[in-house]
Amino acid sequence: LLRSIARRLRPGGGLVLKVPALPTLYSPMDTAIGHFRRYDLATLETRLVEAGFESAVTRPVNALGIVGWWLNGKVLRKETPPAAQVSAFNRIIPLAGRVEQSLRLPFGLSLMSLSRRTAA
């Protein structure tokens, strides 16, 4: 997929990519929503370079989501989190996101990458 995207972009064209992180969290919830894998930072950056991208910035996001994903997916083996839990998470995520951004935590449920297609 990344190679296909790179071929369609002009040299220097940008890519914003969000992928699931932390391979140890892979669970029935991932399978249910179509994830084939979860990435660590080094693997994602390697895949981007192999596909023809230069990674400008890649960082973890949504550290708070790890707790719910672990509990529901790994411990309880659910395919979807309870609606009440999702609703509560959605109410606190704006504040949690601001806190997380200021702390620059080295882990998160997802990885966000801003990359550019190489010139060649």
C-alpha positions as CSV (number, residue, x, y, z in Angstrom):
1,L,0.0,0.0,0.0
2,L,2.7,2.5,0.9
3,R,4.6,1.8,-2.4
4,S,1.3,2.4,-4.3
5,I,0.7,5.7,-2.5
6,A,4.3,6.8,-3.1
7,R,3.9,6.1,-6.9
8,R,0.9,8.3,-7.0
9,L,2.5,11.3,-5.2
10,R,4.7,13.8,-6.8
11,P,8.3,13.9,-5.5
12,G,8.2,15.9,-2.3
13,G,4.5,15.1,-1.9
14,G,3.3,14.6,1.7
15,L,1.7,11.7,3.5
16,V,-0.1,11.8,6.9
17,L,-0.4,8.3,8.2
18,K,-2.0,6.9,11.4
19,V,-1.4,3.2,12.2
20,P,-2.1,1.0,15.2
21,A,0.9,0.8,17.6
22,L,2.2,-1.7,20.2
23,P,2.2,-5.2,18.6
24,T,1.7,-6.8,22.0
25,L,-1.8,-5.2,22.1
26,Y,-3.1,-7.0,19.0
27,S,-6.4,-8.5,20.0
28,P,-9.9,-9.5,18.7
29,M,-10.8,-5.8,18.5
30,D,-8.0,-5.3,15.9
31,T,-9.3,-8.2,13.9
32,A,-12.9,-6.9,14.1
33,I,-12.0,-3.5,12.6
34,G,-9.6,-4.9,9.9
35,H,-6.2,-4.3,11.4
36,F,-3.7,-6.9,10.2
37,R,-0.9,-5.8,12.5
38,R,0.3,-3.2,15.0
39,Y,3.5,-1.4,14.5
40,D,6.4,-0.3,16.6
41,L,8.2,2.9,15.7
42,A,11.2,1.3,14.0
43,T,9.2,-1.0,11.8
44,L,6.9,1.8,10.6
45,E,9.9,4.0,9.8
46,T,11.6,1.1,7.9
47,R,8.4,0.4,5.9
48,L,8.1,4.1,5.0
49,V,11.7,4.3,3.8
50,E,11.4,1.0,1.8
51,A,8.3,2.4,0.1
52,G,10.1,5.6,-1.0
53,F,9.3,8.1,1.8
54,E,11.5,10.2,4.1
55,S,9.9,10.3,7.6
56,A,9.8,13.9,8.8
57,V,8.1,13.2,12.1
58,T,6.7,9.9,13.6
59,R,5.4,9.9,17.1
60,P,3.0,7.9,19.4
61,V,-0.4,9.3,20.2
62,N,-3.4,8.4,22.4
63,A,-1.5,7.0,25.4
64,L,-4.8,6.9,27.4
65,G,-6.4,4.6,24.9
66,I,-3.9,1.8,25.8
67,V,-5.7,1.0,29.0
68,G,-9.1,0.5,27.4
69,W,-7.7,-1.4,24.5
70,W,-5.7,-3.7,26.7
71,L,-8.6,-4.4,29.1
72,N,-11.3,-4.9,26.5
73,G,-9.2,-6.6,23.8
74,K,-6.5,-8.6,25.6
75,V,-8.1,-9.3,29.0
76,L,-11.8,-9.5,28.2
77,R,-11.3,-10.7,24.6
78,K,-14.0,-8.4,23.3
79,E,-14.4,-7.3,19.7
80,T,-15.8,-3.9,20.7
81,P,-15.5,-1.8,23.8
82,P,-18.7,-1.0,25.8
83,A,-20.6,2.0,24.5
84,A,-20.6,3.7,27.9
85,Q,-16.8,3.4,28.0
86,V,-16.4,4.9,24.5
87,S,-18.7,7.7,25.5
88,A,-16.7,8.5,28.6
89,F,-13.4,8.3,26.6
90,N,-14.8,10.7,24.0
91,R,-15.7,13.3,26.7
92,I,-12.2,13.3,28.3
93,I,-10.0,12.9,25.2
94,P,-9.8,16.7,24.4
95,L,-8.2,17.3,27.8
96,A,-6.2,14.1,27.7
97,G,-4.9,15.0,24.3
98,R,-3.6,18.4,25.5
99,V,-1.9,16.9,28.5
100,E,-0.4,14.2,26.3
101,Q,0.9,16.7,23.8
102,S,2.7,18.7,26.5
103,L,4.2,15.6,28.0
104,R,5.5,14.0,24.7
105,L,5.0,10.5,26.1
106,P,7.1,7.8,24.4
107,F,4.1,5.4,23.9
108,G,0.6,5.5,22.5
109,L,-2.1,3.3,21.1
110,S,-1.4,4.7,17.6
111,L,1.6,6.1,15.6
112,M,1.2,9.3,13.6
113,S,3.7,9.9,10.8
114,L,4.2,12.9,8.6
115,S,6.4,11.9,5.7
116,R,7.4,13.1,2.2
117,R,8.0,11.1,-1.0
118,T,11.7,11.1,-1.8
119,A,12.8,13.2,-4.8
120,A,14.0,10.2,-6.8
